[in-house]
Amino acid sequence: MKPDFKKMGGLIPAVVQDDATGKVLMLGYMDAAALAKTRKTRKVTFFSRSKARLWTKGESSGNFLRLRSIALDCDGDAFLVRAVPEGPACHTGATSCFDEPLDFLADLDAVLVDRLKKKPKGSYTTSLLKEGLDRIAQKVGEEAVETVIAAKNKDKAAFVGEASDLIFHLMLLLRARGSSLGEAAALLRERHKR
């Protein structure tokens, strides 16, 4: 089946999902030229109704959506785009443009991606990134030991605090190695199916 651009006045709505998590990130509109550019560049591109031109998500922010797949619905008048986000999808800085229950780990991951790109001065994350992969891995080890010790004590708040530190440093290590918590979650999901 071919896209039916005539039905919707030349534009077809495109729902964008995070390829790793399945989370709905945003909705945009594609005309034939936006679809062709998306397929050619592998960067999700829309037709901006407000700008009246093609608009590649991330062209000004750097938060591109890297195309994984695009599917057409059964009527030929809607796209489902699966993509890898390179930062927040929403112009507000949120992971998603939709009012969903807060997914703080996804938001934190978006902050880590931003820190990797921009390396702002004064940021704890930036200081660890400058120290290198060995230092980040060392911090994961330290936090893991502290989490185990706290688990053996009766102070629940201390245990949760150490576990939170461990999760943060593990997420940073994953990103520093070119991976993500989303990829780890996808693998866990696959293992769960077996």
Secondary structure, 3 states (H helix, E strand, C coil): CCCCCCCCCCCEEEEEEECCCCCEEEEEEECHHHHHHHHHHCECEEEECCCCEEEECCCCCCCCEEEEEEEECCCCCCEEEEEEECCCCCCCCCCCCCCCCCCHHHHHHHHHHHHHHHCCCCCHHHHHHHHCHHHHHHHHHHHHHHHHHHHHCCCHHHHHHHHHHHHHHHHHHHHHCCCCHHHHHHHHHHHHHC
